[in-house]
Amino acid sequence: MDQRYHLQRNITMLLSNSSNVTAATYAVGCIVVSGTTPPDDAKRKSFELYRTNLSGVTVITFDELLDKLEALHKFLAESPLAVMDDRSSTDGNDTAVEDDDQEEDEDDDLEENT
């Protein structure tokens, strides 16, 4: 928060030293990356309560950051064609199979009741 304070206080001077750069500081957020996610439930609950009640500061653990970066890498590394193929195969064909399965289940229920 001290770094945010100094940035907002000195932004004019910092920008005057840079050529052709314009910026403004409104509601600058803070991010703290620290530690790992607590292993036991009581400590995790306490940690979650603490970090969600901070104002203007986002706290993230190193393992959470690693998970987010791995998910982003996986997303960006996927072939757009593979993603499109996956979507097109689930759009029409699976619905018909699900409808058939549901009809069979309903028929079985009717037979059991009679």
Biopython code that builds the backbone (N, CA, C, O; Angstrom):
import numpy as np
from Bio.PDB.StructureBuilder import StructureBuilder

atoms = [
    (1, "MET", "N", (0.836, -1.183, 0.000)),
    (1, "MET", "CA", (0.000, 0.000, 0.000)),
    (1, "MET", "C", (0.884, 1.251, 0.000)),
    (1, "MET", "O", (0.515, 2.285, -0.556)),
    (2, "ASP", "N", (2.046, 1.139, 0.627)),
    (2, "ASP", "CA", (2.990, 2.252, 0.616)),
    (2, "ASP", "C", (3.500, 2.500, -0.803)),
    (2, "ASP", "O", (3.662, 3.650, -1.211)),
    (3, "GLN", "N", (3.749, 1.442, -1.547)),
    (3, "GLN", "CA", (4.189, 1.594, -2.938)),
    (3, "GLN", "C", (3.102, 2.274, -3.762)),
    (3, "GLN", "O", (3.400, 3.118, -4.608)),
    (4, "ARG", "N", (1.850, 1.913, -3.519)),
    (4, "ARG", "CA", (0.741, 2.550, -4.234)),
    (4, "ARG", "C", (0.687, 4.037, -3.889)),
    (4, "ARG", "O", (0.503, 4.877, -4.770)),
    (5, "TYR", "N", (0.845, 4.354, -2.621)),
    (5, "TYR", "CA", (0.835, 5.743, -2.169)),
    (5, "TYR", "C", (1.920, 6.553, -2.885)),
    (5, "TYR", "O", (1.662, 7.649, -3.383)),
    (6, "HIS", "N", (3.129, 6.005, -2.929)),
    (6, "HIS", "CA", (4.231, 6.723, -3.576)),
    (6, "HIS", "C", (4.019, 6.847, -5.082)),
    (6, "HIS", "O", (4.379, 7.869, -5.666)),
    (7, "LEU", "N", (3.458, 5.854, -5.709)),
    (7, "LEU", "CA", (3.151, 5.942, -7.141)),
    (7, "LEU", "C", (2.159, 7.064, -7.395)),
    (7, "LEU", "O", (2.374, 7.897, -8.276)),
    (8, "GLN", "N", (1.085, 7.093, -6.637)),
    (8, "GLN", "CA", (0.071, 8.122, -6.853)),
    (8, "GLN", "C", (0.618, 9.513, -6.538)),
    (8, "GLN", "O", (0.248, 10.488, -7.193)),
    (9, "ARG", "N", (1.468, 9.607, -5.570)),
    (9, "ARG", "CA", (2.027, 10.901, -5.169)),
    (9, "ARG", "C", (3.041, 11.412, -6.197)),
    (9, "ARG", "O", (3.126, 12.617, -6.435)),
    (10, "ASN", "N", (3.807, 10.503, -6.803)),
    (10, "ASN", "CA", (4.908, 10.898, -7.678)),
    (10, "ASN", "C", (4.653, 10.625, -9.160)),
    (10, "ASN", "O", (5.587, 10.689, -9.960)),
    (11, "ILE", "N", (3.430, 10.327, -9.539)),
    (11, "ILE", "CA", (3.155, 9.969, -10.929)),
    (11, "ILE", "C", (3.491, 11.102, -11.897)),
    (11, "ILE", "O", (3.975, 10.843, -12.998)),
    (12, "THR", "N", (3.249, 12.315, -11.517)),
    (12, "THR", "CA", (3.534, 13.452, -12.394)),
    (12, "THR", "C", (5.026, 13.543, -12.674)),
    (12, "THR", "O", (5.431, 13.735, -13.821)),
    (13, "MET", "N", (5.844, 13.408, -11.645)),
    (13, "MET", "CA", (7.292, 13.470, -11.810)),
    (13, "MET", "C", (7.786, 12.276, -12.651)),
    (13, "MET", "O", (8.640, 12.436, -13.523)),
    (14, "LEU", "N", (7.243, 11.089, -12.379)),
    (14, "LEU", "CA", (7.655, 9.915, -13.129)),
    (14, "LEU", "C", (7.315, 10.050, -14.607)),
    (14, "LEU", "O", (8.105, 9.659, -15.467)),
    (15, "LEU", "N", (6.150, 10.598, -14.902)),
    (15, "LEU", "CA", (5.738, 10.765, -16.291)),
    (15, "LEU", "C", (6.511, 11.876, -16.987)),
    (15, "LEU", "O", (6.738, 11.798, -18.194)),
    (16, "SER", "N", (6.917, 12.900, -16.262)),
    (16, "SER", "CA", (7.681, 13.983, -16.879)),
    (16, "SER", "C", (9.061, 13.497, -17.318)),
    (16, "SER", "O", (9.649, 14.073, -18.233)),
    (17, "ASN", "N", (9.585, 12.458, -16.688)),
    (17, "ASN", "CA", (10.882, 11.892, -17.072)),
    (17, "ASN", "C", (10.769, 10.963, -18.276)),
    (17, "ASN", "O", (11.786, 10.583, -18.857)),
    (18, "SER", "N", (9.560, 10.596, -18.653)),
    (18, "SER", "CA", (9.345, 9.699, -19.783)),
    (18, "SER", "C", (8.783, 10.488, -20.954)),
    (18, "SER", "O", (7.941, 11.369, -20.777)),
    (19, "SER", "N", (9.250, 10.167, -22.139)),
    (19, "SER", "CA", (8.746, 10.887, -23.301)),
    (19, "SER", "C", (7.594, 10.120, -23.932)),
    (19, "SER", "O", (7.612, 8.892, -24.010)),
    (20, "ASN", "N", (6.603, 10.860, -24.376)),
    (20, "ASN", "CA", (5.458, 10.304, -25.094)),
    (20, "ASN", "C", (4.687, 9.252, -24.317)),
    (20, "ASN", "O", (4.116, 8.341, -24.916)),
    (21, "VAL", "N", (4.658, 9.358, -23.020)),
    (21, "VAL", "CA", (3.902, 8.418, -22.201)),
    (21, "VAL", "C", (2.852, 9.197, -21.426)),
    (21, "VAL", "O", (3.164, 10.176, -20.748)),
    (22, "THR", "N", (1.613, 8.756, -21.530)),
    (22, "THR", "CA", (0.549, 9.368, -20.748)),
    (22, "THR", "C", (-0.079, 8.289, -19.886)),
    (22, "THR", "O", (-0.293, 7.160, -20.328)),
    (23, "ALA", "N", (-0.362, 8.649, -18.682)),
    (23, "ALA", "CA", (-1.003, 7.714, -17.759)),
    (23, "ALA", "C", (-1.668, 8.514, -16.658)),
    (23, "ALA", "O", (-1.344, 9.678, -16.422)),
    (24, "ALA", "N", (-2.589, 7.874, -16.004)),
    (24, "ALA", "CA", (-3.262, 8.490, -14.867)),
    (24, "ALA", "C", (-3.443, 7.423, -13.803)),
    (24, "ALA", "O", (-3.502, 6.231, -14.104)),
    (25, "THR", "N", (-3.528, 7.854, -12.588)),
    (25, "THR", "CA", (-3.700, 6.894, -11.491)),
    (25, "THR", "C", (-5.034, 7.134, -10.812)),
    (25, "THR", "O", (-5.204, 8.096, -10.063)),
    (26, "TYR", "N", (-5.966, 6.258, -11.082)),
    (26, "TYR", "CA", (-7.268, 6.268, -10.434)),
    (26, "TYR", "C", (-7.483, 4.888, -9.841)),
    (26, "TYR", "O", (-7.378, 3.890, -10.554)),
    (27, "ALA", "N", (-7.771, 4.812, -8.594)),
    (27, "ALA", "CA", (-8.086, 3.552, -7.925)),
    (27, "ALA", "C", (-7.067, 2.458, -8.251)),
    (27, "ALA", "O", (-7.427, 1.383, -8.731)),
    (28, "VAL", "N", (-5.811, 2.744, -7.987)),
    (28, "VAL", "CA", (-4.745, 1.786, -8.249)),
    (28, "VAL", "C", (-4.894, 0.602, -7.302)),
    (28, "VAL", "O", (-5.011, 0.777, -6.089)),
    (29, "GLY", "N", (-4.889, -0.586, -7.858)),
    (29, "GLY", "CA", (-5.004, -1.791, -7.043)),
    (29, "GLY", "C", (-3.652, -2.297, -6.592)),
    (29, "GLY", "O", (-2.623, -1.954, -7.175)),
    (30, "CYS", "N", (-3.658, -3.105, -5.562)),
    (30, "CYS", "CA", (-2.441, -3.721, -5.055)),
    (30, "CYS", "C", (-2.590, -5.226, -5.108)),
    (30, "CYS", "O", (-3.660, -5.771, -4.833)),
    (31, "ILE", "N", (-1.502, -5.891, -5.466)),
    (31, "ILE", "CA", (-1.484, -7.349, -5.465)),
    (31, "ILE", "C", (-0.305, -7.805, -4.621)),
    (31, "ILE", "O", (0.817, -7.326, -4.786)),
    (32, "VAL", "N", (-0.577, -8.735, -3.718)),
    (32, "VAL", "CA", (0.462, -9.329, -2.892)),
    (32, "VAL", "C", (0.504, -10.816, -3.214)),
    (32, "VAL", "O", (-0.501, -11.514, -3.085)),
    (33, "VAL", "N", (1.679, -11.300, -3.636)),
    (33, "VAL", "CA", (1.875, -12.727, -3.883)),
    (33, "VAL", "C", (2.765, -13.226, -2.755)),
    (33, "VAL", "O", (3.900, -12.778, -2.590)),
    (34, "SER", "N", (2.226, -14.161, -1.985)),
    (34, "SER", "CA", (2.962, -14.585, -0.795)),
    (34, "SER", "C", (2.541, -15.969, -0.349)),
    (34, "SER", "O", (1.356, -16.301, -0.390)),
    (35, "GLY", "N", (3.488, -16.775, 0.073)),
    (35, "GLY", "CA", (3.215, -18.050, 0.719)),
    (35, "GLY", "C", (2.503, -19.061, -0.156)),
    (35, "GLY", "O", (2.463, -18.939, -1.380)),
    (36, "THR", "N", (1.940, -20.067, 0.508)),
    (36, "THR", "CA", (1.176, -21.117, -0.164)),
    (36, "THR", "C", (-0.181, -21.237, 0.505)),
    (36, "THR", "O", (-0.389, -20.746, 1.614)),
    (37, "THR", "N", (-1.085, -21.888, -0.174)),
    (37, "THR", "CA", (-2.419, -22.093, 0.380)),
    (37, "THR", "C", (-2.310, -22.979, 1.620)),
    (37, "THR", "O", (-1.674, -24.032, 1.566)),
    (38, "PRO", "N", (-2.921, -22.571, 2.737)),
    (38, "PRO", "CA", (-2.847, -23.376, 3.965)),
    (38, "PRO", "C", (-3.413, -24.782, 3.742)),
    (38, "PRO", "O", (-4.443, -24.944, 3.086)),
    (39, "PRO", "N", (-2.738, -25.794, 4.288)),
    (39, "PRO", "CA", (-3.160, -27.168, 4.039)),
    (39, "PRO", "C", (-4.395, -27.618, 4.819)),
    (39, "PRO", "O", (-5.189, -28.406, 4.305)),
    (40, "ASP", "N", (-4.571, -27.134, 6.043)),
    (40, "ASP", "CA", (-5.727, -27.626, 6.815)),
    (40, "ASP", "C", (-6.905, -26.664, 6.714)),
    (40, "ASP", "O", (-6.738, -25.477, 6.436)),
    (41, "ASP", "N", (-8.089, -27.197, 6.945)),
    (41, "ASP", "CA", (-9.337, -26.447, 6.727)),
    (41, "ASP", "C", (-9.458, -25.210, 7.610)),
    (41, "ASP", "O", (-9.900, -24.164, 7.135)),
    (42, "ALA", "N", (-9.079, -25.303, 8.874)),
    (42, "ALA", "CA", (-9.220, -24.168, 9.794)),
    (42, "ALA", "C", (-8.333, -22.998, 9.355)),
    (42, "ALA", "O", (-8.768, -21.847, 9.368)),
    (43, "LYS", "N", (-7.099, -23.296, 8.970)),
    (43, "LYS", "CA", (-6.190, -22.233, 8.524)),
    (43, "LYS", "C", (-6.634, -21.667, 7.179)),
    (43, "LYS", "O", (-6.521, -20.464, 6.941)),
    (44, "ARG", "N", (-7.138, -22.532, 6.301)),
    (44, "ARG", "CA", (-7.616, -22.068, 4.998)),
    (44, "ARG", "C", (-8.819, -21.140, 5.179)),
    (44, "ARG", "O", (-8.920, -20.110, 4.512)),
    (45, "LYS", "N", (-9.724, -21.508, 6.080)),
    (45, "LYS", "CA", (-10.899, -20.669, 6.343)),
    (45, "LYS", "C", (-10.468, -19.306, 6.861)),
    (45, "LYS", "O", (-10.975, -18.278, 6.411)),
    (46, "SER", "N", (-9.535, -19.294, 7.803)),
    (46, "SER", "CA", (-9.037, -18.042, 8.358)),
    (46, "SER", "C", (-8.375, -17.187, 7.280)),
    (46, "SER", "O", (-8.596, -15.978, 7.212)),
    (47, "PHE", "N", (-7.566, -17.824, 6.444)),
    (47, "PHE", "CA", (-6.888, -17.123, 5.352)),
    (47, "PHE", "C", (-7.898, -16.523, 4.380)),
    (47, "PHE", "O", (-7.753, -15.369, 3.977)),
    (48, "GLU", "N", (-8.916, -17.288, 3.998)),
    (48, "GLU", "CA", (-9.933, -16.798, 3.061)),
    (48, "GLU", "C", (-10.709, -15.621, 3.656)),
    (48, "GLU", "O", (-10.976, -14.637, 2.967)),
    (49, "LEU", "N", (-11.068, -15.728, 4.932)),
    (49, "LEU", "CA", (-11.774, -14.620, 5.589)),
    (49, "LEU", "C", (-10.907, -13.367, 5.613)),
    (49, "LEU", "O", (-11.392, -12.263, 5.366)),
    (50, "TYR", "N", (-9.636, -13.544, 5.911)),
    (50, "TYR", "CA", (-8.721, -12.406, 5.975)),
    (50, "TYR", "C", (-8.590, -11.719, 4.617)),
    (50, "TYR", "O", (-8.763, -10.505, 4.506)),
    (51, "ARG", "N", (-8.281, -12.509, 3.585)),
    (51, "ARG", "CA", (-7.994, -11.875, 2.305)),
    (51, "ARG", "C", (-9.231, -11.322, 1.609)),
    (51, "ARG", "O", (-9.120, -10.364, 0.843)),
    (52, "THR", "N", (-10.398, -11.893, 1.852)),
    (52, "THR", "CA", (-11.592, -11.342, 1.209)),
    (52, "THR", "C", (-12.081, -10.069, 1.894)),
    (52, "THR", "O", (-12.889, -9.334, 1.326)),
    (53, "ASN", "N", (-11.606, -9.806, 3.090)),
    (53, "ASN", "CA", (-12.017, -8.593, 3.790)),
    (53, "ASN", "C", (-11.030, -7.445, 3.647)),
    (53, "ASN", "O", (-11.240, -6.372, 4.214)),
    (54, "LEU", "N", (-9.952, -7.661, 2.891)),
    (54, "LEU", "CA", (-9.015, -6.574, 2.632)),
    (54, "LEU", "C", (-9.620, -5.629, 1.601)),
    (54, "LEU", "O", (-10.299, -6.068, 0.673)),
    (55, "SER", "N", (-9.378, -4.362, 1.759)),
    (55, "SER", "CA", (-9.915, -3.378, 0.834)),
    (55, "SER", "C", (-8.798, -2.850, -0.063)),
    (55, "SER", "O", (-7.804, -2.310, 0.421)),
    (56, "GLY", "N", (-8.971, -3.011, -1.361)),
    (56, "GLY", "CA", (-8.003, -2.469, -2.305)),
    (56, "GLY", "C", (-6.739, -3.296, -2.456)),
    (56, "GLY", "O", (-5.795, -2.860, -3.115)),
    (57, "VAL", "N", (-6.699, -4.488, -1.856)),
    (57, "VAL", "CA", (-5.527, -5.353, -1.935)),
    (57, "VAL", "C", (-5.984, -6.760, -2.302)),
    (57, "VAL", "O", (-6.887, -7.311, -1.673)),
    (58, "THR", "N", (-5.360, -7.332, -3.315)),
    (58, "THR", "CA", (-5.625, -8.710, -3.693)),
    (58, "THR", "C", (-4.464, -9.555, -3.212)),
    (58, "THR", "O", (-3.310, -9.270, -3.531)),
    (59, "VAL", "N", (-4.763, -10.600, -2.443)),
    (59, "VAL", "CA", (-3.724, -11.512, -1.952)),
    (59, "VAL", "C", (-3.891, -12.832, -2.698)),
    (59, "VAL", "O", (-4.982, -13.401, -2.741)),
    (60, "ILE", "N", (-2.809, -13.302, -3.276)),
    (60, "ILE", "CA", (-2.804, -14.579, -3.983)),
    (60, "ILE", "C", (-1.558, -15.339, -3.551)),
    (60, "ILE", "O", (-0.499, -14.748, -3.342)),
    (61, "THR", "N", (-1.694, -16.644, -3.420)),
    (61, "THR", "CA", (-0.548, -17.455, -3.015)),
    (61, "THR", "C", (0.233, -17.899, -4.249)),
    (61, "THR", "O", (-0.275, -17.863, -5.370)),
    (62, "PHE", "N", (1.473, -18.315, -4.021)),
    (62, "PHE", "CA", (2.306, -18.755, -5.132)),
    (62, "PHE", "C", (1.697, -19.960, -5.850)),
    (62, "PHE", "O", (1.742, -20.032, -7.078)),
    (63, "ASP", "N", (1.130, -20.907, -5.099)),
    (63, "ASP", "CA", (0.551, -22.079, -5.761)),
    (63, "ASP", "C", (-0.705, -21.709, -6.549)),
    (63, "ASP", "O", (-0.963, -22.303, -7.595)),
    (64, "GLU", "N", (-1.489, -20.743, -6.073)),
    (64, "GLU", "CA", (-2.653, -20.281, -6.840)),
    (64, "GLU", "C", (-2.203, -19.589, -8.122)),
    (64, "GLU", "O", (-2.794, -19.787, -9.184)),
    (65, "LEU", "N", (-1.157, -18.780, -8.016)),
    (65, "LEU", "CA", (-0.622, -18.097, -9.193)),
    (65, "LEU", "C", (-0.100, -19.110, -10.203)),
    (65, "LEU", "O", (-0.332, -18.967, -11.404)),
    (66, "LEU", "N", (0.603, -20.130, -9.724)),
    (66, "LEU", "CA", (1.107, -21.171, -10.618)),
    (66, "LEU", "C", (-0.046, -21.886, -11.320)),
    (66, "LEU", "O", (0.026, -22.139, -12.523)),
    (67, "ASP", "N", (-1.105, -22.213, -10.585)),
    (67, "ASP", "CA", (-2.271, -22.864, -11.188)),
    (67, "ASP", "C", (-2.892, -21.988, -12.277)),
    (67, "ASP", "O", (-3.254, -22.479, -13.346)),
    (68, "LYS", "N", (-3.013, -20.690, -11.996)),
    (68, "LYS", "CA", (-3.588, -19.770, -12.976)),
    (68, "LYS", "C", (-2.711, -19.672, -14.223)),
    (68, "LYS", "O", (-3.220, -19.650, -15.344)),
    (69, "LEU", "N", (-1.394, -19.613, -14.026)),
    (69, "LEU", "CA", (-0.483, -19.522, -15.164)),
    (69, "LEU", "C", (-0.490, -20.807, -15.995)),
    (69, "LEU", "O", (-0.434, -20.754, -17.223)),
    (70, "GLU", "N", (-0.560, -21.966, -15.322)),
    (70, "GLU", "CA", (-0.628, -23.235, -16.055)),
    (70, "GLU", "C", (-1.924, -23.328, -16.857)),
    (70, "GLU", "O", (-1.912, -23.793, -17.997)),
    (71, "ALA", "N", (-3.039, -22.892, -16.275)),
    (71, "ALA", "CA", (-4.318, -22.911, -16.991)),
    (71, "ALA", "C", (-4.277, -21.966, -18.191)),
    (71, "ALA", "O", (-4.787, -22.297, -19.262)),
    (72, "LEU", "N", (-3.675, -20.802, -18.014)),
    (72, "LEU", "CA", (-3.545, -19.853, -19.117)),
    (72, "LEU", "C", (-2.660, -20.426, -20.217)),
    (72, "LEU", "O", (-2.983, -20.310, -21.400)),
    (73, "HIS", "N", (-1.548, -21.042, -19.833)),
    (73, "HIS", "CA", (-0.654, -21.653, -20.815)),
    (73, "HIS", "C", (-1.368, -22.753, -21.590)),
    (73, "HIS", "O", (-1.247, -22.838, -22.812)),
    (74, "LYS", "N", (-2.104, -23.586, -20.882)),
    (74, "LYS", "CA", (-2.842, -24.670, -21.535)),
    (74, "LYS", "C", (-3.864, -24.100, -22.521)),
    (74, "LYS", "O", (-4.006, -24.593, -23.640)),
    (75, "PHE", "N", (-4.570, -23.059, -22.089)),
    (75, "PHE", "CA", (-5.568, -22.426, -22.953)),
    (75, "PHE", "C", (-4.927, -21.836, -24.199)),
    (75, "PHE", "O", (-5.433, -22.021, -25.306)),
    (76, "LEU", "N", (-3.820, -21.129, -24.027)),
    (76, "LEU", "CA", (-3.166, -20.480, -25.160)),
    (76, "LEU", "C", (-2.455, -21.483, -26.067)),
    (76, "LEU", "O", (-2.277, -21.221, -27.256)),
    (77, "ALA", "N", (-2.047, -22.632, -25.516)),
    (77, "ALA", "CA", (-1.331, -23.631, -26.299)),
    (77, "ALA", "C", (-2.267, -24.509, -27.119)),
    (77, "ALA", "O", (-1.825, -25.149, -28.072)),
    (78, "GLU", "N", (-3.551, -24.553, -26.770)),
    (78, "GLU", "CA", (-4.499, -25.385, -27.507)),
    (78, "GLU", "C", (-4.670, -24.870, -28.923)),
    (78, "GLU", "O", (-4.704, -23.664, -29.170)),
    (79, "SER", "N", (-4.775, -25.805, -29.837)),
    (79, "SER", "CA", (-4.995, -25.461, -31.232)),
    (79, "SER", "C", (-6.425, -24.953, -31.397)),
    (79, "SER", "O", (-7.362, -25.578, -30.900)),
    (80, "PRO", "N", (-6.603, -23.835, -32.083)),
    (80, "PRO", "CA", (-7.976, -23.346, -32.310)),
    (80, "PRO", "C", (-8.834, -24.357, -33.063)),
    (80, "PRO", "O", (-10.043, -24.428, -32.843)),
    (81, "LEU", "N", (-8.221, -25.138, -33.947)),
    (81, "LEU", "CA", (-8.981, -26.139, -34.689)),
    (81, "LEU", "C", (-9.447, -27.251, -33.760)),
    (81, "LEU", "O", (-10.564, -27.746, -33.911)),
    (82, "ALA", "N", (-8.616, -27.655, -32.804)),
    (82, "ALA", "CA", (-9.009, -28.704, -31.867)),
    (82, "ALA", "C", (-10.173, -28.238, -31.009)),
    (82, "ALA", "O", (-11.086, -29.011, -30.719)),
    (83, "VAL", "N", (-10.142, -26.991, -30.609)),
    (83, "VAL", "CA", (-11.235, -26.440, -29.808)),
    (83, "VAL", "C", (-12.515, -26.409, -30.624)),
    (83, "VAL", "O", (-13.583, -26.753, -30.117)),
    (84, "MET", "N", (-12.421, -26.002, -31.880)),
    (84, "MET", "CA", (-13.603, -25.961, -32.745)),
    (84, "MET", "C", (-14.131, -27.369, -32.986)),
    (84, "MET", "O", (-15.346, -27.571, -32.997)),
    (85, "ASP", "N", (-13.245, -28.353, -33.179)),
    (85, "ASP", "CA", (-13.673, -29.736, -33.376)),
    (85, "ASP", "C", (-14.413, -30.251, -32.153)),
    (85, "ASP", "O", (-15.438, -30.920, -32.283)),
    (86, "ASP", "N", (-13.897, -29.943, -30.958)),
    (86, "ASP", "CA", (-14.550, -30.370, -29.724)),
    (86, "ASP", "C", (-15.940, -29.769, -29.607)),
    (86, "ASP", "O", (-16.882, -30.451, -29.205)),
    (87, "ARG", "N", (-16.070, -28.514, -29.951)),
    (87, "ARG", "CA", (-17.370, -27.846, -29.842)),
    (87, "ARG", "C", (-18.365, -28.399, -30.849)),
    (87, "ARG", "O", (-19.532, -28.606, -30.516)),
    (88, "SER", "N", (-17.922, -28.637, -32.067)),
    (88, "SER", "CA", (-18.854, -29.119, -33.087)),
    (88, "SER", "C", (-19.292, -30.545, -32.815)),
    (88, "SER", "O", (-20.408, -30.921, -33.172)),
    (89, "SER", "N", (-18.432, -31.358, -32.185)),
    (89, "SER", "CA", (-18.824, -32.741, -31.912)),
    (89, "SER", "C", (-19.830, -32.828, -30.777)),
    (89, "SER", "O", (-20.578, -33.803, -30.700)),
    (90, "THR", "N", (-19.873, -31.845, -29.899)),
    (90, "THR", "CA", (-20.817, -31.889, -28.789)),
    (90, "THR", "C", (-22.094, -31.123, -29.076)),
    (90, "THR", "O", (-23.066, -31.258, -28.334)),
    (91, "ASP", "N", (-22.118, -30.318, -30.138)),
    (91, "ASP", "CA", (-23.293, -29.498, -30.397)),
    (91, "ASP", "C", (-24.517, -30.302, -30.807)),
    (91, "ASP", "O", (-25.597, -30.091, -30.255)),
    (92, "GLY", "N", (-24.378, -31.219, -31.760)),
    (92, "GLY", "CA", (-25.557, -31.888, -32.257)),
    (92, "GLY", "C", (-25.650, -33.342, -31.875)),
    (92, "GLY", "O", (-26.735, -33.824, -31.551)),
    (93, "ASN", "N", (-24.561, -34.044, -31.902)),
    (93, "ASN", "CA", (-24.602, -35.491, -31.744)),
    (93, "ASN", "C", (-24.920, -35.940, -30.330)),
    (93, "ASN", "O", (-25.707, -36.869, -30.152)),
    (94, "ASP", "N", (-24.342, -35.320, -29.328)),
    (94, "ASP", "CA", (-24.565, -35.747, -27.946)),
    (94, "ASP", "C", (-26.004, -35.543, -27.513)),
    (94, "ASP", "O", (-26.522, -36.324, -26.715)),
    (95, "THR", "N", (-26.658, -34.514, -28.020)),
    (95, "THR", "CA", (-28.035, -34.251, -27.638)),
    (95, "THR", "C", (-28.930, -35.395, -28.074)),
    (95, "THR", "O", (-29.812, -35.820, -27.327)),
    (96, "ALA", "N", (-28.707, -35.894, -29.282)),
    (96, "ALA", "CA", (-29.526, -37.000, -29.777)),
    (96, "ALA", "C", (-29.304, -38.245, -28.937)),
    (96, "ALA", "O", (-30.259, -38.961, -28.639)),
    (97, "VAL", "N", (-28.064, -38.519, -28.549)),
    (97, "VAL", "CA", (-27.769, -39.692, -27.727)),
    (97, "VAL", "C", (-28.417, -39.542, -26.359)),
    (97, "VAL", "O", (-28.972, -40.505, -25.830)),
    (98, "GLU", "N", (-28.355, -38.352, -25.783)),
    (98, "GLU", "CA", (-28.975, -38.121, -24.474)),
    (98, "GLU", "C", (-30.479, -38.311, -24.552)),
    (98, "GLU", "O", (-31.074, -38.876, -23.634)),
    (99, "ASP", "N", (-31.116, -37.846, -25.642)),
    (99, "ASP", "CA", (-32.557, -38.004, -25.801)),
    (99, "ASP", "C", (-32.930, -39.482, -25.880)),
    (99, "ASP", "O", (-33.916, -39.907, -25.278)),
    (100, "ASP", "N", (-32.141, -40.270, -26.623)),
    (100, "ASP", "CA", (-32.395, -41.703, -26.729)),
    (100, "ASP", "C", (-32.262, -42.385, -25.381)),
    (100, "ASP", "O", (-33.083, -43.232, -25.030)),
    (101, "ASP", "N", (-31.226, -42.021, -24.613)),
    (101, "ASP", "CA", (-31.022, -42.605, -23.286)),
    (101, "ASP", "C", (-32.177, -42.273, -22.360)),
    (101, "ASP", "O", (-32.628, -43.120, -21.589)),
    (102, "GLN", "N", (-32.660, -41.027, -22.437)),
    (102, "GLN", "CA", (-33.773, -40.617, -21.584)),
    (102, "GLN", "C", (-35.036, -41.393, -21.940)),
    (102, "GLN", "O", (-35.782, -41.797, -21.049)),
    (103, "GLU", "N", (-35.286, -41.609, -23.238)),
    (103, "GLU", "CA", (-36.463, -42.373, -23.653)),
    (103, "GLU", "C", (-36.373, -43.810, -23.163)),
    (103, "GLU", "O", (-37.377, -44.371, -22.725)),
    (104, "GLU", "N", (-35.176, -44.429, -23.229)),
    (104, "GLU", "CA", (-34.995, -45.796, -22.746)),
    (104, "GLU", "C", (-35.248, -45.882, -21.241)),
    (104, "GLU", "O", (-35.868, -46.835, -20.769)),
    (105, "ASP", "N", (-34.775, -44.898, -20.497)),
    (105, "ASP", "CA", (-34.992, -44.870, -19.051)),
    (105, "ASP", "C", (-36.477, -44.760, -18.736)),
    (105, "ASP", "O", (-36.972, -45.421, -17.823)),
    (106, "GLU", "N", (-37.192, -43.919, -19.495)),
    (106, "GLU", "CA", (-38.627, -43.768, -19.268)),
    (106, "GLU", "C", (-39.357, -45.070, -19.577)),
    (106, "GLU", "O", (-40.280, -45.444, -18.853)),
    (107, "ASP", "N", (-38.952, -45.775, -20.654)),
    (107, "ASP", "CA", (-39.561, -47.064, -21.003)),
    (107, "ASP", "C", (-39.317, -48.085, -19.894)),
    (107, "ASP", "O", (-40.222, -48.839, -19.537)),
    (108, "ASP", "N", (-38.109, -48.116, -19.351)),
    (108, "ASP", "CA", (-37.782, -49.042, -18.265)),
    (108, "ASP", "C", (-38.629, -48.752, -17.037)),
    (108, "ASP", "O", (-39.092, -49.681, -16.375)),
    (109, "ASP", "N", (-38.839, -47.479, -16.722)),
    (109, "ASP", "CA", (-39.656, -47.095, -15.567)),
    (109, "ASP", "C", (-41.095, -47.562, -15.753)),
    (109, "ASP", "O", (-41.726, -48.039, -14.810)),
    (110, "LEU", "N", (-41.614, -47.423, -16.981)),
    (110, "LEU", "CA", (-42.976, -47.850, -17.246)),
    (110, "LEU", "C", (-43.133, -49.361, -17.076)),
    (110, "LEU", "O", (-44.121, -49.830, -16.510)),
    (111, "GLU", "N", (-42.148, -50.119, -17.570)),
    (111, "GLU", "CA", (-42.200, -51.575, -17.446)),
    (111, "GLU", "C", (-42.144, -52.027, -16.001)),
    (111, "GLU", "O", (-42.810, -52.992, -15.625)),
    (112, "GLU", "N", (-41.357, -51.342, -15.188)),
    (112, "GLU", "CA", (-41.249, -51.696, -13.776)),
    (112, "GLU", "C", (-42.547, -51.416, -13.032)),
    (112, "GLU", "O", (-42.898, -52.150, -12.108)),
    (113, "ASN", "N", (-43.252, -50.381, -13.414)),
    (113, "ASN", "CA", (-44.495, -50.009, -12.722)),
    (113, "ASN", "C", (-45.681, -50.883, -13.100)),
    (113, "ASN", "O", (-46.668, -50.911, -12.365)),
    (114, "THR", "N", (-45.619, -51.602, -14.226)),
    (114, "THR", "CA", (-46.749, -52.407, -14.653)),
    (114, "THR", "C", (-46.656, -53.836, -14.201)),
    (114, "THR", "O", (-47.547, -54.634, -14.492)),
]
sb = StructureBuilder()
sb.init_structure("model")
sb.init_model(0)
sb.init_chain("A")
sb.init_seg("    ")
for serial, (resi, resn, name, xyz) in enumerate(atoms, 1):
    if name == "N":
        sb.init_residue(resn, " ", resi, " ")
    sb.init_atom(name, np.array(xyz, "f"), 0.0, 1.0, " ", f" {name:<3s}", serial, name[0])
structure = sb.get_structure()
